[in-house]
Amino acid sequence: MAPPLVLASASPRRRDLLAQIGIVPDAVLPAEIDESPLKDERPENLARRLARAKAASGEALRPDAAVLAADTV
């Protein structure tokens, strides 16, 4: 049996995109993190860092689940 799917995002667009391919997360647990860029941080590094932080937050809350996290800049 597959683990529950947790979406670590508050973005309605992310849920819409998943729904378009027939996926409904078992839980939505948005991460409460500071999304401010670091000094001289490139956009791709910012997006990668934030996605990882969101995933880590979801994993801490639901270690039993598969966590999906993403970020766009």
C-alpha positions in Angstrom: 0.0 0.0 0.0 1.3 3.5 -0.9 2.0 6.0 1.8 -0.3 8.9 2.2 0.5 11.9 0.0 1.1 15.3 1.7 1.2 18.5 -0.4 3.5 20.9 1.4 2.0 24.0 -0.3 -0.8 26.4 0.2 -1.0 27.2 -3.5 -4.4 26.4 -5.0 -2.6 26.2 -8.4 -0.6 23.2 -7.2 -3.8 21.4 -6.1 -5.3 22.2 -9.5 -2.3 20.8 -11.4 -2.4 17.6 -9.4 -6.2 17.3 -9.9 -5.7 17.6 -13.7 -3.7 14.3 -13.6 -6.1 12.6 -11.2 -4.1 13.1 -7.9 -5.7 14.3 -4.7 -3.4 14.7 -1.8 -4.4 13.0 1.5 -3.4 16.2 3.3 -2.3 19.8 2.6 0.2 21.0 5.1 1.6 24.4 4.0 5.0 25.2 5.5 5.4 28.3 7.5 8.8 29.5 6.4 10.4 32.8 5.5 10.4 32.9 1.7 12.6 36.0 1.5 15.6 35.6 -0.9 19.0 35.6 0.6 21.4 38.3 -0.4 22.5 37.8 -4.1 20.6 34.5 -4.2 19.8 33.4 -7.8 16.1 32.6 -8.5 16.8 28.9 -9.2 18.7 28.6 -5.9 15.9 30.4 -4.1 13.2 28.0 -5.5 15.3 25.0 -4.8 16.0 26.1 -1.2 12.4 26.9 -0.5 11.1 23.7 -2.0 13.5 21.7 0.2 12.5 23.7 3.3 8.8 23.0 2.5 9.5 19.3 2.1 11.5 19.1 5.3 8.6 20.8 7.1 6.1 18.3 5.7 8.3 15.4 6.5 8.7 16.6 10.1 4.9 16.8 10.5 4.1 13.5 8.7 7.1 11.2 8.7 4.8 8.4 7.5 3.9 10.2 4.3 5.3 10.9 0.9 5.7 14.7 0.8 5.4 16.8 -2.4 6.9 20.3 -2.2 7.7 22.8 -4.9 8.3 26.5 -5.3 8.3 28.9 -8.2 9.9 32.3 -8.4 
